[in-house]
């Protein structure tokens, strides 16, 4: 869309992206990105600034996607690594 704003995410030291596989946006514009290499969900605000990292190698094995629920209470991730434990993050 020509009238939209464009920016690059995942280039800074705090929230680098190496292998992003899935993403979703919440109602306020925060972007949630599933990164397979980091084994984490990286969260950026609507301006592309890194907010936080959710998970990591101790939580996810082969992270592949992320979805945010409508009221921003939960995120749902797909981990195809075969781990059977559920984690509350």
C-alpha positions, 0 to 999 in steps of 0.5 A, spaced: 500 500 500 503 506 497 500 510 503 502 505 508 509 506 513 514 501 511 520 499 516 525 493 517 524 489 524 529 484 527 536 488 525 537 490 532 541 487 538 536 486 542 531 483 538 534 480 532 531 475 527 534 469 524 529 465 521 522 468 522 517 463 520 510 465 522 507 472 525 501 475 527 499 482 529 494 484 535 489 489 536 494 495 538 499 493 532 504 489 536 507 484 531 509 477 534 514 473 530 516 466 531 523 465 530 525 458 529 533 459 530 531 463 537 526 458 538 522 464 541 517 469 539 519 476 538 515 481 540 515 488 536 511 494 537 507 498 531 513 502 530 518 496 529 521 497 536 523 490 539 519 489 546 520 482 548 522 475 547 517 470 549 520 462 550 527 460 548 530 453 547 528 451 554 521 452 552 520 451 544 524 445 540 522 447 533 517 453 533 514 454 527 508 459 528 504 464 532 497 466 533 495 472 538 488 471 541 483 477 540 483 480 547 491 479 547 490 474 553 494 469 550 499 467 544 498 460 541 504 457 538 506 451 534 512 447 536 513 441 531 519 438 535 515 433 539 515 436 546 509 434 549 509 439 555 505 445 556 508 451 558 504 457 561 509 463 559 
